[in-house]
């Protein structure tokens, strides 16, 4: 390759790299938006109530009920975050 054509090749390679970087940035922001839309239910061994939020986690049975209520209109996965601890149940989960 003659020396005069090298800068053109280098400019094309940099332009291709910029296009790939822009596409990757778009994919990452789209994936971030998709992840933000995923419903998350929080449960804790000592959880109470039915909020099932990070600030007020609910019990395992309340989390199960909330997931079941969400599943009728599901458009994406539902994430259930379980806090560390031992989850003791007095009876098997209902179906």
C-alpha distances in whole Angstrom, upper triangle without the diagonal:
4,6,8,7,7,11,11,10,12,15,15,15,18,20,20,21,24,25,26,28,30,30,31,34,35,36,37,40,41,42,43,45,46,47,49,51,52,56,57,60,62,64,66,69,71,70,72,72,70,67,65,63,61,64,67,66,68,70,68,70,70,66,66,68,66,63,65,66,62,61,63,61,58,54,52,53,56,55,58,58,61,62,63,66,68,69,73,74,78,77,74,72,73,71
4,6,6,7,10,11,11,13,15,16,17,19,21,21,23,25,26,27,29,31,32,33,35,37,38,39,41,43,44,45,47,48,49,51,53,54,58,59,63,64,67,68,71,73,72,74,74,72,69,67,65,63,66,68,68,70,72,70,73,72,68,69,71,68,65,68,68,65,64,66,63,60,57,55,56,58,58,61,60,63,64,65,68,71,72,75,77,80,80,77,74,76,74
4,6,6,8,10,10,12,14,15,16,18,20,21,22,24,26,27,28,30,31,32,34,36,37,38,40,42,43,44,46,47,48,50,52,53,57,58,62,62,65,67,70,72,71,73,73,71,68,66,63,61,64,67,66,69,71,69,72,71,67,68,70,67,65,67,68,64,63,65,63,60,56,54,55,58,57,60,59,62,63,63,67,70,71,74,76,79,79,76,74,75,74
4,6,7,8,10,11,12,14,16,17,18,20,21,23,24,26,27,29,30,32,33,35,36,38,39,41,42,44,45,47,48,50,52,53,57,58,61,62,65,67,70,72,71,73,73,71,68,66,63,61,64,67,66,69,71,69,72,71,67,68,70,67,65,67,67,63,63,65,62,59,56,54,55,57,57,60,60,62,63,64,68,70,71,75,76,80,79,77,74,75,74
4,6,5,6,9,10,11,13,15,16,17,19,20,21,23,25,26,27,29,30,32,33,35,37,38,39,41,42,44,45,47,49,50,54,55,59,60,63,65,68,70,68,70,70,68,65,63,60,59,61,64,64,66,68,67,69,68,64,65,67,64,61,64,64,60,60,61,59,56,52,51,52,54,54,57,57,60,61,62,65,68,68,72,73,77,76,73,71,72,70
4,5,5,6,9,10,11,12,14,15,16,18,20,21,22,24,26,27,28,30,32,33,35,36,37,39,41,42,43,45,47,48,52,53,56,57,60,62,65,67,65,68,68,66,63,60,58,56,59,62,61,64,66,64,67,66,62,63,65,62,59,62,62,58,58,60,57,54,51,49,50,52,52,55,54,57,58,59,62,65,66,69,71,74,74,71,69,70,68
4,5,5,6,9,10,10,12,14,15,16,18,20,21,22,24,25,27,28,30,31,33,34,36,37,39,40,41,43,45,47,50,51,55,56,59,61,64,65,64,66,66,64,61,59,56,54,57,60,60,62,64,63,65,64,61,62,64,61,58,61,61,57,57,59,56,53,50,48,49,51,50,53,53,56,57,58,61,64,65,68,70,74,73,70,68,69,68
4,5,5,6,9,10,10,12,14,15,17,18,20,21,23,24,26,27,29,30,32,33,34,36,38,39,40,42,44,45,49,50,54,55,58,60,64,65,64,66,65,63,60,58,56,54,57,60,59,62,64,62,65,63,60,61,62,59,57,59,59,56,55,57,54,51,48,46,47,50,49,53,52,55,56,58,61,64,64,68,69,73,72,70,67,68,66
4,5,5,6,9,10,10,12,14,15,16,18,20,21,22,24,26,27,28,30,32,33,34,36,37,39,40,42,44,47,48,52,53,56,58,61,63,62,64,64,61,59,56,54,52,55,58,57,60,62,60,62,61,58,59,60,58,55,57,58,54,53,55,52,49,46,44,45,48,47,51,50,53,54,55,59,61,62,66,67,70,70,67,65,66,64
4,5,5,6,9,10,10,12,14,15,16,18,20,21,22,24,26,27,29,30,31,33,35,36,37,39,41,42,46,47,50,51,54,56,59,61,59,62,62,60,57,54,52,50,53,56,55,58,60,58,61,60,56,57,59,56,54,56,56,53,52,54,51,48,45,43,44,46,46,49,48,51,52,53,57,59,60,64,65,69,68,66,63,64,63
4,5,5,6,9,10,10,12,14,15,16,18,20,21,23,24,26,27,29,30,31,33,35,36,37,39,41,45,46,49,51,54,56,59,60,59,61,61,58,55,53,51,49,52,55,54,57,59,58,60,59,55,56,58,55,53,55,55,51,51,53,50,47,44,42,43,46,45,48,48,51,52,53,57,59,60,64,65,69,68,65,63,64,62
4,5,5,6,9,10,11,12,14,15,17,18,20,21,23,24,26,27,28,30,32,33,34,36,38,39,43,44,48,49,53,55,58,60,58,60,60,57,54,52,50,48,51,54,53,56,58,56,59,57,54,55,56,53,51,53,53,50,49,51,48,45,42,40,41,44,43,47,47,50,51,52,56,58,59,62,63,67,66,64,61,62,60
4,5,5,6,9,10,11,12,14,15,16,18,20,21,22,24,26,27,28,30,31,33,34,36,38,41,42,46,47,50,52,55,57,56,58,58,55,53,50,48,46,49,52,51,54,55,54,56,55,52,53,54,51,49,51,52,48,48,49,47,44,40,38,39,42,41,44,44,47,48,49,53,55,56,60,61,64,64,61,59,60,58
4,5,5,6,9,10,10,12,14,15,16,18,20,21,22,24,25,27,29,30,31,33,35,36,40,41,44,46,49,51,54,55,54,56,56,54,51,49,46,44,47,50,49,52,54,53,55,54,50,51,53,50,48,51,51,47,47,49,46,43,39,38,39,41,40,43,43,46,47,48,52,54,55,59,60,63,63,60,58,59,58
4,5,5,6,9,10,11,12,14,15,17,18,20,21,23,24,26,27,29,30,32,33,35,39,40,44,45,48,51,54,55,54,56,55,53,50,48,45,44,47,49,49,52,54,52,55,53,50,51,52,49,47,49,49,45,45,47,44,41,38,36,37,40,40,43,43,46,47,48,52,55,55,59,60,63,63,60,57,58,57
4,5,5,6,9,10,11,12,14,15,17,18,20,21,22,24,26,27,28,30,32,33,37,38,42,44,47,49,52,54,52,54,54,51,49,46,44,43,46,48,48,50,52,50,53,51,48,49,50,47,45,47,47,44,43,45,42,39,36,34,35,38,37,41,41,44,45,47,50,53,53,57,57,61,60,58,55,56,54
4,5,5,6,9,10,10,12,14,15,16,18,20,21,22,24,26,27,28,30,32,35,36,40,41,44,46,49,51,50,52,52,49,46,44,42,40,43,46,45,48,50,48,51,49,46,47,49,46,43,46,46,42,42,44,41,38,35,33,34,36,35,39,38,41,42,44,47,50,50,54,55,59,58,56,53,54,53
4,5,5,6,9,10,10,12,14,15,16,18,20,21,23,24,25,27,29,31,34,35,39,40,44,46,49,51,49,51,50,48,45,43,40,39,42,44,44,47,49,48,50,49,45,46,48,45,42,45,45,41,41,43,40,37,34,32,33,35,35,38,38,41,42,44,47,50,50,54,55,59,58,56,53,54,52
4,5,5,6,9,10,11,12,14,15,16,18,20,21,23,24,26,27,29,33,34,38,40,43,45,49,50,48,50,50,47,44,42,40,39,41,44,44,46,48,47,49,47,44,45,46,43,41,43,43,39,39,41,38,35,31,30,31,34,34,37,37,41,42,44,47,50,50,53,54,58,57,54,51,52,51
4,5,5,6,9,10,10,12,14,15,16,18,20,21,22,24,26,27,31,32,36,37,40,43,46,48,46,48,48,45,42,40,38,37,40,42,41,44,46,44,46,45,42,42,44,41,39,41,41,37,37,39,36,33,30,28,29,32,31,35,35,38,39,41,44,47,47,50,51,55,54,52,49,50,48
4,5,5,6,9,10,10,12,14,15,16,18,20,21,22,24,26,30,31,34,35,39,41,44,46,44,46,46,43,40,38,36,34,37,40,39,42,44,43,45,44,40,41,43,40,38,40,40,37,37,39,36,33,30,28,28,31,30,33,33,36,37,39,42,45,45,49,50,54,53,51,48,49,48
4,5,5,6,9,10,11,12,14,15,17,18,20,21,23,25,28,30,34,35,38,41,44,46,44,45,45,42,39,38,35,34,36,39,39,41,44,43,45,43,40,41,42,39,37,39,39,35,35,37,34,31,28,26,28,30,30,33,33,36,38,39,43,46,46,49,50,54,53,51,48,49,47
4,5,5,6,9,10,11,12,14,15,16,18,20,21,23,27,28,32,34,37,40,43,45,43,44,44,41,38,36,34,33,36,39,38,40,42,41,43,41,38,39,40,37,35,37,37,33,33,35,32,29,25,24,25,28,28,31,31,35,36,38,42,44,44,48,48,52,51,48,45,46,45
4,5,5,6,9,10,10,12,14,15,16,18,20,21,25,26,30,31,34,37,40,42,40,42,42,39,36,34,32,31,34,36,35,38,40,38,40,39,36,37,38,35,33,35,36,32,32,34,31,28,25,23,23,26,25,29,29,32,33,35,39,41,41,45,46,49,49,46,43,44,43
4,5,5,6,9,10,10,12,14,15,16,19,20,24,25,29,30,33,36,39,41,39,40,40,38,35,33,30,29,32,34,34,36,39,38,40,38,35,36,37,34,32,35,35,31,31,33,31,28,24,22,23,25,25,28,28,31,32,34,38,41,41,44,45,49,48,46,43,44,43
4,5,5,6,9,10,11,12,14,15,17,19,22,24,28,30,33,36,39,41,38,40,39,37,34,32,30,29,32,34,34,36,38,37,39,37,34,35,36,33,31,33,33,29,29,31,28,25,22,20,22,24,24,28,28,31,33,35,39,41,41,44,45,48,48,45,42,43,41
4,6,5,6,8,10,10,12,14,15,17,21,22,26,28,31,34,37,39,37,38,38,35,32,30,28,28,31,33,32,34,36,35,37,35,32,32,34,31,28,31,31,27,27,29,26,23,20,18,19,21,21,25,26,29,31,33,36,39,38,42,42,46,45,42,39,40,39
4,5,5,6,9,10,10,12,14,16,19,20,24,25,29,31,35,36,34,36,36,33,30,28,26,25,28,30,29,32,34,33,35,33,30,31,33,29,27,30,30,26,27,29,26,23,20,18,18,20,20,23,23,27,28,30,34,36,36,39,40,44,43,41,38,39,38
4,5,5,6,9,10,10,13,15,18,19,23,25,28,31,35,36,33,35,34,32,29,27,25,24,26,29,29,31,33,33,34,33,29,31,32,29,27,30,29,25,26,28,25,22,19,17,19,20,20,23,23,27,28,31,34,37,36,40,41,44,44,41,38,39,38
4,5,5,6,9,10,11,13,16,19,22,24,28,31,34,36,33,35,34,31,28,26,24,24,27,29,28,30,33,32,33,31,28,29,30,27,25,27,27,23,23,25,22,19,16,15,16,18,19,22,23,27,28,31,34,36,36,39,40,43,42,40,37,37,36
4,5,5,6,9,10,11,15,16,20,22,25,28,31,33,31,32,32,29,27,24,22,22,25,27,26,28,30,29,31,29,26,27,28,25,23,25,25,22,22,24,21,18,15,13,14,16,16,19,20,23,25,28,31,33,33,36,37,40,39,37,34,35,33
4,5,5,6,9,10,13,15,18,20,24,26,30,31,29,30,30,27,24,22,20,19,22,24,24,26,28,28,30,28,24,26,27,24,22,25,25,21,22,24,22,19,16,14,14,16,15,18,18,22,23,26,29,32,31,35,36,39,39,37,34,34,33
4,5,5,6,9,12,14,18,20,24,27,30,31,29,30,29,26,23,22,20,19,22,24,24,26,28,28,29,27,24,25,26,23,21,24,23,19,20,22,19,17,14,13,14,15,15,19,19,23,25,28,31,33,32,36,36,39,39,37,33,34,33
4,5,5,7,10,13,16,19,22,26,29,31,28,29,28,25,23,21,19,19,22,24,23,25,27,26,27,25,22,23,24,21,19,21,21,17,17,19,17,14,11,9,10,12,13,16,18,21,24,27,30,32,30,34,34,37,36,34,31,31,30
4,5,5,9,10,14,16,19,22,26,27,25,26,26,23,20,18,17,16,20,21,20,22,24,23,25,23,20,21,22,19,17,20,20,16,17,20,17,14,12,10,10,10,10,14,14,18,20,23,26,28,27,31,31,34,34,32,29,29,28
4,6,8,9,13,15,19,22,25,26,24,25,24,21,18,17,15,14,17,19,19,21,23,23,25,22,19,21,22,18,17,20,20,16,18,20,17,15,13,11,12,11,11,14,15,18,20,23,26,29,28,31,31,35,34,32,29,30,29
4,6,9,13,15,19,22,26,27,24,25,23,20,18,16,15,16,18,20,19,21,23,22,23,21,18,20,20,16,15,18,17,13,15,17,14,11,10,8,10,10,11,14,15,19,21,25,27,29,28,31,31,34,33,31,28,28,27
4,6,10,13,16,20,23,24,22,23,22,19,16,14,13,14,18,18,17,18,20,19,20,19,15,16,17,14,12,15,15,11,12,15,13,10,9,6,6,6,7,10,12,16,18,22,24,26,24,28,27,31,30,28,24,25,24
4,7,10,13,17,20,21,18,19,18,15,13,11,10,12,15,15,14,15,17,16,17,15,12,13,14,11,9,12,12,9,11,13,12,9,10,8,7,5,6,9,11,14,17,20,22,24,22,25,25,28,27,25,22,22,21
4,7,10,13,17,18,15,17,16,13,11,8,8,9,12,13,11,12,14,14,15,13,10,12,13,10,9,13,13,10,12,16,15,12,13,11,9,6,5,6,7,10,13,16,19,20,19,22,22,25,25,23,20,21,21
4,7,10,14,15,12,13,13,10,9,5,6,8,11,10,8,8,10,10,12,10,6,9,10,8,7,11,12,10,12,15,15,14,15,14,11,8,6,5,6,9,11,15,16,18,16,19,19,22,22,20,17,18,19
4,7,11,12,9,11,11,10,9,5,5,6,9,8,5,7,9,9,11,10,7,10,12,10,10,14,15,14,16,19,19,18,19,17,14,11,8,6,5,6,8,11,13,15,13,16,17,20,21,20,17,19,20
4,7,8,6,9,10,10,10,6,8,8,10,8,5,5,5,6,9,8,6,9,11,11,11,14,16,15,17,20,21,20,22,20,17,13,11,7,6,5,6,10,10,12,10,13,14,17,18,17,15,17,19
4,5,5,8,11,12,12,9,10,10,11,9,6,6,6,7,10,10,9,12,14,14,15,18,19,19,21,24,25,23,26,23,20,17,14,11,9,6,5,7,7,9,8,11,13,16,17,18,16,19,21
4,6,9,12,14,15,12,14,13,14,12,9,8,6,7,10,11,11,13,16,16,17,19,21,22,23,26,27,26,28,26,23,20,17,13,12,8,7,8,6,6,5,8,10,13,15,16,15,18,20
4,7,10,13,13,12,13,13,13,10,8,8,7,9,12,12,12,15,17,17,19,21,22,23,25,27,29,28,30,28,25,22,19,16,14,11,9,10,9,9,9,10,12,14,17,18,17,20,23
4,7,9,10,8,10,11,10,7,5,4,4,8,10,9,10,13,14,14,16,18,19,19,22,24,25,25,27,25,23,19,17,13,12,10,9,12,11,12,10,12,13,15,17,18,17,19,21
4,7,8,8,11,12,11,8,7,5,6,9,10,8,10,13,13,13,16,18,18,19,22,24,25,25,27,26,24,20,19,16,15,14,13,15,15,15,13,14,14,16,18,19,17,19,21
4,6,7,10,12,12,8,8,5,7,11,10,8,10,13,12,11,15,16,16,17,20,22,23,23,26,25,23,19,19,16,16,15,15,18,18,18,16,17,16,18,19,20,18,19,21
4,6,9,12,12,8,8,6,8,10,10,6,8,10,9,8,11,13,12,13,16,18,19,19,22,22,20,16,16,14,15,15,16,19,19,19,17,18,17,19,19,20,17,17,19
4,5,9,9,6,7,6,10,12,12,9,9,12,11,9,12,14,13,13,17,19,19,19,21,20,19,15,15,13,13,14,15,18,19,20,18,20,20,22,23,23,20,20,21
4,7,8,6,4,5,8,9,11,8,6,10,10,8,10,13,13,13,15,18,18,17,20,18,16,13,12,9,10,10,12,15,16,17,15,18,18,20,21,21,18,19,20
4,5,5,5,7,11,13,14,11,10,13,14,11,13,16,15,14,17,20,20,18,20,18,17,13,12,10,10,11,12,15,17,19,18,20,21,24,24,24,21,22,23
4,6,6,9,12,14,16,14,12,16,17,14,15,19,19,17,20,23,22,21,22,20,18,15,12,11,9,10,10,13,16,18,17,20,22,25,26,25,23,25,26
4,6,10,13,15,18,15,14,18,18,16,18,21,20,20,23,25,25,24,25,23,21,18,16,14,12,13,12,15,17,19,19,22,23,25,27,27,25,26,28
4,6,10,13,15,12,12,15,16,14,16,19,18,18,21,24,24,23,25,23,21,18,16,14,12,12,12,15,16,18,17,19,20,22,24,24,22,23,25
4,7,9,12,9,9,12,13,12,14,17,17,17,19,22,22,21,23,21,19,15,13,11,9,9,9,12,13,15,13,16,17,19,21,21,19,20,22
4,7,8,6,6,10,10,10,12,14,15,15,18,20,21,21,23,22,19,16,14,11,11,10,10,13,13,14,12,14,14,16,18,18,15,17,19
4,5,5,6,9,10,11,12,14,15,17,18,21,23,22,24,23,20,17,15,12,11,10,10,13,12,12,9,10,10,13,14,14,12,14,17
4,5,5,6,9,10,11,12,14,15,16,19,21,20,23,21,18,15,13,10,10,8,10,12,12,11,7,9,9,12,12,12,9,12,14
4,5,5,6,9,10,11,12,14,15,18,20,20,23,22,19,16,15,12,13,12,14,16,15,14,10,11,9,11,11,10,8,9,11
4,5,5,6,9,10,11,12,14,16,18,18,21,20,18,15,14,11,13,12,14,17,17,16,13,14,12,14,14,14,11,12,13
4,5,5,6,9,10,11,12,15,16,16,18,17,15,11,11,8,9,10,12,15,15,15,12,14,13,16,16,15,12,13,14
4,5,5,6,9,10,10,13,15,15,18,17,14,11,11,9,12,12,15,17,17,16,13,14,13,15,14,12,9,9,10
4,5,5,6,9,10,12,14,14,18,17,16,13,14,12,14,15,17,20,20,19,16,17,15,16,15,14,11,10,10
4,5,5,6,9,11,12,12,15,15,13,10,11,10,13,14,17,20,20,20,17,19,17,19,19,17,14,13,13
4,5,5,6,9,11,10,13,12,10,7,9,8,12,13,16,19,20,20,17,19,18,20,19,17,13,13,12
4,5,5,7,10,10,14,14,12,10,12,12,15,16,20,23,23,22,19,20,18,20,18,16,13,11,10
4,6,6,8,9,13,14,13,11,14,13,17,18,21,24,25,25,22,23,21,23,21,19,16,14,13
4,6,6,6,9,10,10,8,11,12,15,17,21,24,25,25,22,24,23,25,23,21,18,17,15
4,5,5,9,9,9,8,12,13,16,18,22,25,26,26,23,25,23,25,23,21,17,16,14
4,6,9,11,12,12,15,16,20,22,25,28,29,29,26,28,25,27,25,23,19,17,15
4,6,9,11,11,15,17,20,23,26,29,31,31,28,30,28,30,28,26,22,21,18
4,6,7,8,12,14,18,20,24,27,29,29,26,29,27,30,28,25,22,21,18
4,7,9,13,16,19,22,25,28,30,31,29,31,30,33,31,28,25,24,22
4,7,10,13,16,19,22,25,28,28,27,29,28,31,30,27,24,24,22
4,6,10,13,16,19,22,24,25,23,26,25,28,27,24,21,21,19
4,7,10,13,16,19,21,22,20,23,22,25,24,22,19,19,18
4,6,10,13,16,18,19,18,21,21,24,24,22,19,20,19
4,6,10,13,15,16,14,17,17,21,21,19,16,18,17
4,6,10,12,14,13,17,18,21,22,20,18,20,20
4,6,9,10,9,13,15,18,19,18,16,19,20
4,6,9,10,13,16,19,20,20,18,21,23
4,7,9,13,16,19,21,20,20,23,24
4,6,10,13,16,18,18,18,22,24
4,6,10,13,15,15,16,19,22
4,6,10,12,12,12,15,18
4,7,9,10,11,15,18
4,5,7,8,11,15
4,7,9,12,15
4,6,8,12
4,6,9
4,7
4
